[in-house]
Amino acid sequence: MSRIVALTGGTGFIGKAIWRALESAGWTVRPLIRPSFLEGRPDFMPGKDFVQGTLEDESSLSTLVDGVTAIVHCAGRVQGVSREKFKQDNVDGVGRLARIAAKQVPAPHFLSISSLAAREPHLSSYAWSKQQGEMALEKAAGGMNWIILRPPAVYGPEDQAILPLFQWIQRGIGLQLGSSRARFSLLYVEDLANAVTQWLDQGLHSGRAFELHDGKAGGYSWKDVFTQITNKKVIPILIPGSLLSALASINQILAKVLKYEPMLTYGKVRELRHPNWVCDNNDLTQALGWEPLVPLAKGVQRTLYPYGHRSS
Ligand SMILES: NC(=O)c1ccc[n+]([C@@H]2O[C@H](COP(=O)([O-])OP(=O)(O)OC[C@H]3O[C@@H](n4cnc5c(N)ncnc54)[C@H](OP(=O)(O)O)[C@@H]3O)[C@@H](O)[C@H]2O)c1
């Protein structure tokens, strides 16, 4: 039986890890690749079955899902200011893809990567769009078997967002972006990718969202993270919310003038300063038997030294 899986977001940080895991698990991956990504990358080899297009383009999406066993939707907008743009990519995009997929006979299985942020939609346009995207999938899913995974902050080699914080901690400087009482879960990217392949392989009937983390029940404080990364003394530097907001303000103005999509925005500051990003693995482990394999100390080593591990 052919096992073709359509993959969106396969050129991004998490999508690349999912792509590798799917191929290792024996799936034939049919990725959706944006023309803008291919421009200037003549050496990029997406395989012969890739589809060029975007989430806005119905005809590419129809080609993408034609005859597939499963769909992994990992594409998403993770930075920017405009709620409208978040809506286009993270709400309308998943709704359109699910609607088109649900017309396939037989109906493919549909896995969507949401975010723990969906739990707190009031914090930012990003968080709101992830919650609305989940609702859009549920509405459009029809007879498909679907699942939503809600990862917390994901890290690993090739991630540019968390890596600098790890590097500073290694040098003995603990940049602390939230309160000392805040707690948060984390997840190594390959553990997320393994949860995806495990769900696809088992075909477990789901129809709901599942949280998942790296196995640390109750999550981490900033101090816990410092001690997991290095044995050296780390000087914690608490970045006050007012400074983060000021930086976000400057960044938003620059972004408007220079026309780029900013990562640090007022919404991102509210997300960073939220005191509780702890999630729970129990439901997913019970349903799927999935267990995370990479604890933080090991994941940090792999992230800092992707070409050869060494301890600090
Ligand atoms: N990173 C985290 O810590 C984290 C945590 C929880 C959830 N998530 C979720 O995981 C997903 C992937 O995040 P990431 O960190 O891997 O982000 P990323 O590196 O920015 O990757 C985003 C991917 O989505 C694609 N994409 C975006 N808009 C698209 C559109 N309109 N049409 C087609 N493709 C589009 C991008 O294509 P191009 O390469 O062409 O830009 C890229 O492949 C997102 O849904 C995000 O919300 C991430």
The ligand as a Tripos MOL2 file, in Angstrom:
@<TRIPOS>MOLECULE
LIG
   48    52     1     0     0
SMALL
NO_CHARGES

@<TRIPOS>ATOM
      1 N1          8.8780   26.8930   17.1380 N.am      1 LIG1
      2 C1          8.1510   26.6910   18.2110 C.2       1 LIG1
      3 O1          8.6440   26.7850   19.3660 O.2       1 LIG1
      4 C2          6.6870   26.3150   18.0940 C.ar      1 LIG1
      5 C3          5.9850   25.9840   19.2620 C.ar      1 LIG1
      6 C4          4.6560   25.6060   19.1620 C.ar      1 LIG1
      7 C5          4.0470   25.5520   17.9240 C.ar      1 LIG1
      8 N2          4.7350   25.9000   16.7960 N.ar      1 LIG1
      9 C6          4.0330   25.8250   15.5030 C.3       1 LIG1
     10 O2          4.7780   24.9690   14.6410 O.3       1 LIG1
     11 C7          4.6130   25.3750   13.2920 C.3       1 LIG1
     12 C8          5.9830   25.5340   12.6370 C.3       1 LIG1
     13 O3          6.7280   26.4950   13.3800 O.3       1 LIG1
     14 P1          8.2830   26.7430   13.0910 P.3       1 LIG1
     15 O4          8.8740   27.2290   14.3640 O.co2     1 LIG1
     16 O5          8.8760   25.5800   12.3860 O.co2     1 LIG1
     17 O6          8.1700   27.9980   12.1020 O.3       1 LIG1
     18 P2          9.0470   28.3720   10.8120 P.3       1 LIG1
     19 O7         10.4470   27.8710   10.9380 O.co2     1 LIG1
     20 O8          8.8220   29.8310   10.5840 O.co2     1 LIG1
     21 O9          8.3460   27.5650    9.6380 O.3       1 LIG1
     22 C9          7.1010   27.9420    9.1300 C.3       1 LIG1
     23 C10         6.8120   27.0990    7.9130 C.3       1 LIG1
     24 O10         5.5030   27.4280    7.4210 O.3       1 LIG1
     25 C11         5.5980   27.7830    6.0480 C.3       1 LIG1
     26 N3          4.5410   28.7360    5.7240 N.ar      1 LIG1
     27 C12         4.1890   29.8410    6.4370 C.ar      1 LIG1
     28 N4          3.1480   30.4660    5.8420 N.ar      1 LIG1
     29 C13         2.8270   29.7190    4.7490 C.ar      1 LIG1
     30 C14         1.8520   29.8520    3.7280 C.ar      1 LIG1
     31 N5          0.9860   30.8770    3.7070 N.pl3     1 LIG1
     32 N6          1.8180   28.9220    2.7470 N.ar      1 LIG1
     33 C15         2.6910   27.8760    2.7450 C.ar      1 LIG1
     34 N7          3.6430   27.7020    3.6890 N.ar      1 LIG1
     35 C16         3.7090   28.6270    4.6710 C.ar      1 LIG1
     36 C17         6.9980   28.3580    5.8940 C.3       1 LIG1
     37 O11         7.3840   28.3800    4.5370 O.3       1 LIG1
     38 P3          8.6790   29.2280    4.0320 P.3       1 LIG1
     39 O12         9.8830   28.3910    4.3850 O.co2     1 LIG1
     40 O13         8.4640   29.3860    2.5960 O.co2     1 LIG1
     41 O14         8.6560   30.5390    4.7890 O.co2     1 LIG1
     42 C18         7.7850   27.3710    6.7550 C.3       1 LIG1
     43 O15         7.9790   26.1650    6.0600 O.3       1 LIG1
     44 C19         3.7930   26.6670   13.3210 C.3       1 LIG1
     45 O16         2.4620   26.3440   13.0300 O.3       1 LIG1
     46 C20         3.9190   27.1430   14.7630 C.3       1 LIG1
     47 O17         2.7810   27.8570   15.1620 O.3       1 LIG1
     48 C21         6.0440   26.2900   16.8510 C.ar      1 LIG1
@<TRIPOS>BOND
     1     1     2 1
     2     2     3 2
     3     2     4 1
     4     4     5 ar
     5     4    48 ar
     6     5     6 ar
     7     6     7 ar
     8     7     8 ar
     9     8     9 1
    10     8    48 ar
    11     9    10 1
    12     9    46 1
    13    10    11 1
    14    11    12 1
    15    11    44 1
    16    12    13 1
    17    13    14 1
    18    14    15 2
    19    14    16 1
    20    14    17 1
    21    17    18 1
    22    18    19 2
    23    18    20 1
    24    18    21 1
    25    21    22 1
    26    22    23 1
    27    23    24 1
    28    23    42 1
    29    24    25 1
    30    25    26 1
    31    25    36 1
    32    26    27 ar
    33    26    35 ar
    34    27    28 ar
    35    28    29 ar
    36    29    30 ar
    37    29    35 ar
    38    30    31 1
    39    30    32 ar
    40    32    33 ar
    41    33    34 ar
    42    34    35 ar
    43    36    37 1
    44    36    42 1
    45    37    38 1
    46    38    39 2
    47    38    40 1
    48    38    41 1
    49    42    43 1
    50    44    45 1
    51    44    46 1
    52    46    47 1
@<TRIPOS>SUBSTRUCTURE
     1 LIG1         1 GROUP 0 **** ****
